[in-house]
Amino acid sequence: MNVEVPQEIRDTAARFGSGAPYALKVIAGQLAHDPDMGRPSGLPGILTVRVDGDLFEDCPDLAIGYIREPDRIRIRYLNRARSAEPATDAQGPDDQGPDDQGPDDQGPDDQGPDGQGSGQPADPASDAITVREIADAWHRITAWLRRNAPDSHAALRAGAGSAALAALEADLGTPLPLELRVLWSLTAGDDGVDGGGCLPGNQALMRLDDVATVHRRWMGFQAHEDTLNARRPEDERITAWKATWIPFVARGPADSVSGLYLDAATGYLGRWSRFNDDPVEELDTLVTYLEEAADMLEAPALATRDSPGLVDGALVWLSGVDPAREGRWQPLAQDRR
């Protein structure tokens, strides 16, 4: 398993003491052999390894967060571990063995699926990381649009204020995930160009009114299913929607047939469709979804899920290009940044 350690993470480690870079190198080596050794953090999709600084000379206790992907691990942050948290997940360079702790070694007070221990308040440090990662990924996307696809950039709405987000939350009847609060505070929807948005597949970031409408519609569908479920055997009951599923991406700016939702309970994305013709499960978090979109724009030769291109001043993804505009579609030059 390949472990990616960005230069900024290495620089941060160097500031924590001469032993911290070595500790980071040791943990990276352990992760290559045991990708699941971390425990859930306060960030959806991110695992954390705690480093006991006493095992390394001139090194404080550290918290190292990483994302596990199918073919690689990406170190996302490195912080000093809070003194109240035991640093027991990582071993010294010579202490690896079959009894190393992994994600299944959690005790009753460990973090649950939402990344927080029962009854524990949100972790301000984790929240700060969430804000930074969402903002960084979205700024990469919008900066690219500003330089290369001005029509698509102009179609993005201004960010929503706290009052608008509070009103949406009240309408939904469920708390908004921090990730969506951050994203919508930057851009509260995409009006699109010629019926297409700027996200892969020409999908569009939903406008807040549409979010509430789609969520309300699906909750109505589920209420109907719940009535039928009362007469069904337990193994035949249908869950079409959950209150914690917050739609945020639609097939197009004016097309609410299908799209993506963020499950506030798990932090993972899912796909919804009025015709039930799309797979439900997605492996992405909002962070990884936005980062991959930014990666495909900045390095189109490495794009795997879709191919970005341009039609005049608009970003158009190949999988969703209108046949009438296919002849005008131009793949991205490899050096566009």
N, C-alpha and C positions, 0 to 999 in steps of 0.2 A: 504494500500500500504506500503510495507516494504521499508525503507530508509536506505541505507548502507553508513556509514561514516567511511572511512578508518582511521586507527590510525595516519597516517602521516598528514591527514587533521586536526585531533584533536590536534596534536602537533603544527601544524602551527597556529591554532586558539589561542592556549595558549601563543604564542609569540606575539600576537597582543594586549594583554591586558587581564586583569582578566575577563572582561565582554564579550570578544569575544567567548569563549566556550559556554556561556549561549545563546548568540545570535545564534550561530550555532545550538544549541539544539532546540531553538524556531523555526528556519527556517525548520529544519528537521521535526518537528511536523506539521508545516503548509503544507509542501510538501506532507506528508502522506495523508492529507485531500484534497489537491488541487495540483495534480502533474503538472498541466499546468500553474502554477502561474508565471513561469519565462518567459523571453523574449529571442529571438534568440541571440546567441553570435557570435563571430567571428569564432567559430569552428563548422563545420557541425555536426548536431545532438545533440549539447549541448545547453541547456538553462541556462540563468543566472538570479539569483535573486540579487537585490541590497539591501543592509542593511543600513538603516540610523543609524549611530553610536550614534546619539543624543538620540535615544530611549533606549539605554543600557548604563549603567555606565561603564566607562573605556573601551570603544570599538570604534575603528575608523569606518568610512564607509567601507563596505566590498562588494566584488563581489564574489558570490558563484556559481560555475558552476556545472551542473548536467546532467546526461543522464537519460531519462525516457525510461524504458523497459516495456514490457507488465505486468510483475509481480513485478517489483521493481524499485527503483530509486537509482542511484549511484552518490554520490557526487564526483566530479573529481578534483576540485581545489577550493582554497580559497585565494583571494588576497585582498590587499587594493584597494578600488575603486578609480579610478582617480578623482581628485578634480573637473574636468570639467564635470563629469557625475553625474546627479542627482541620489540620492539613495532613490528611491520612491517605489520600488516594494515590499519591505518587511515591515511588520508592527511590532510594539512592541508586547509583549506577551499577551496583553489584547485588541488588536485592530483588531482582526479578525472579519470579517463580510461579508455580501453579496456583498458589494461594493469593495471588495479587487480586485486589479488589476490582470489580467491574460494576456495571450499572445495576446488576441484580443483587448487589450486596447491601442494599439500603435497609436501614432500620426503621422503626415506626415513626421517627421524627424527621426522616429525610424528606426531600422535596417530592411532591406529587407530580402528576402530568402537566399541571399548569406552571411548574417551575417554582412554586412557593410551598413551603411547609404549611401544614394545617394551622390556620389561625395566624399565620405570620404576615406582616405587612409587606408591601412590595419593596424590592431592593432598589434604592435610588441609583446605585452604581449600574445595575443591570438596565434600569430604565434609561439611563444616560447613554448606554451603549446602543440600545434599541433606537433611540432618537437619532444618534449619529449615523448608524448604518443605513436606516431608511433614508435619511436626508442625503447622505453621500451618494447612494445609488440613484435616487431620483434626480439629484443635481447633475450626475453624469449623463443621464438620459436627456434632460432638458438643455444642458449645455451643448450636447451633440445636435439636438434639434435646432437650436438657435443658430448654429454655424452652418448646418447642412440642409435642413428642411424647415425654412422659416414659416411656411404655411401651416405645418403641423404644430410648430411651436406657438403660433398665434392662436390656434384653436384651443389651447389649454386655458382653463378658467383660473382666475385668481384663487388663492387659498381661502378656506373658510375660517371665520372667526370662532371664538369659543362659544358665542351665543348660538350660532348655527349648528355647531357640533352638539351642544347640549340639547337643542331642539330635536335633532335627529335621534339622539340617544333616547329621549323621552318617547318619540314616535315608535322606535323599535321596541322599547320596553326591556332592553338589555344593555349592559355597559359596552361601550365601544372599546375594542382592543387598542392598546397604545400605538401599535404599528399603523392602524388606520387613522387614528387621530393625527399622527405625524404626517402621513401622506396627504390627507385631506386638508391639513393646515397649509400645505405647500401648493396643492392644486386640487380644487373641489370639482373635478370633472373635466371631460374632454368633449368639445363640440364636434371634433373630427373634421376631416376633409373628404368630400365626395363620399360620405357614408362610412368612412373608415377611421379608426383611431390609431394611435401611435404605438400601441403595445403589440407584441407578437401575434400573428394571425389577424392583424388589423383590428384587434379588439380595443375597446375604449375604457378608460377609467370612468366609472359611472358618476353622474351628477347626483347630488345628495337627495333630491326629490325622487329620482328613479330608484335609489337604494331603498328608500322607505316603501315605495310602491311595490317593488319586487319582493321585499321581505314580507310585507303584509299579504301579498297574494299567496306566497308559499305557505305562510302560517295558516291561511284559510284552507289551502289544500290539505295540510296536515290535520287541521281540526276535523275535516270530513273523514280522513283516514282513521282518526282516533275514534270516531263514532262507529266505523266499521270494525276497527280493531277490537272493540268491546265484545264483538260476537265471533271473533276469529280465534282459533287456537294460538297459543303464545308463539309458536314457531312460524306462524303465517302472518303475523302482524307486520304492517308496513310503516316504515319511517321515511316520509318523503322530505321532511325538513325539520330542523331544530332551531329553537330560538337563538342559539348562539352562532348560527351560520349567518354571517354578514356578507351580502353580495357587494362586490366592489368593482368587478370588471364585467362588461357586457359584450356581446357579439359585435355591437356597433353603437355609436352614439344614440341612435333612435331605434335600436333593435334589442329587445329584452327577451329574446327567445332562449339564449343560453349565455353562460359566462362562468366566472370564478367567484367563489366565496372564501372568506377566511373564517375558520372555526375558532371562535374566541376561547373555547374550552381547551383546545389542543395546540393552537398556533399554526396548524397546517392548512393548506389550501385544498379546496375541493371544487369539482365542476358540477354546475347545475344546468339542466335543460328541461324545457317544458315538455319535450317529447321523449325524455328518458333515453336519448340515443347517444349519450356521451359517458365515458367512465367517470366515476365519482371521485375516486381517490387520486390525490396528487402528492408527490414527495416533497414539494417545495414548501418553504415558509415564504412570507412576503419578502423578507430580506433576500433570500436566494433567487426568488422569481425576478425581482427588480435588478439584482446584480447580474443575472444571466442576460436579461434584456440589454443592459448597458454593455456587457461584454460582447454581445453579438453586434452591436452597433460599432463599437470601437475596434473589433477584430472580426470582421465578417467572414474571413476565411476559416475561422474556428467555429462558426455558428453550426449548431447541430439540429435544433428544433425547427428553425425557420431561416429564411434568407432575406435580409433587409435590402431594400432598394429604393429608388427615387422615381417619382413621376412628377416632373417639373419641380415645384418647391415643396412637395409633400413626401413624407416617409410612407412607403407601401411595402408590406411584407409579402413575399412571393406566395405563401399559402392562401392568402386572402385577396390576391389581385383580381380585379374585375376583368373578365375576358376582353371587354371593350377597351381597356387601357393596357392590356398586356404588351402590345407592340411598343408602347412608350415607356415601359418599365425598364429601368437601368439598374443593374446590380451595383452595389457600392464598390468604389475603388478601395483598394486594400489599405491605403494610407490615410483614409478619412479619420479624423480624431475629434 
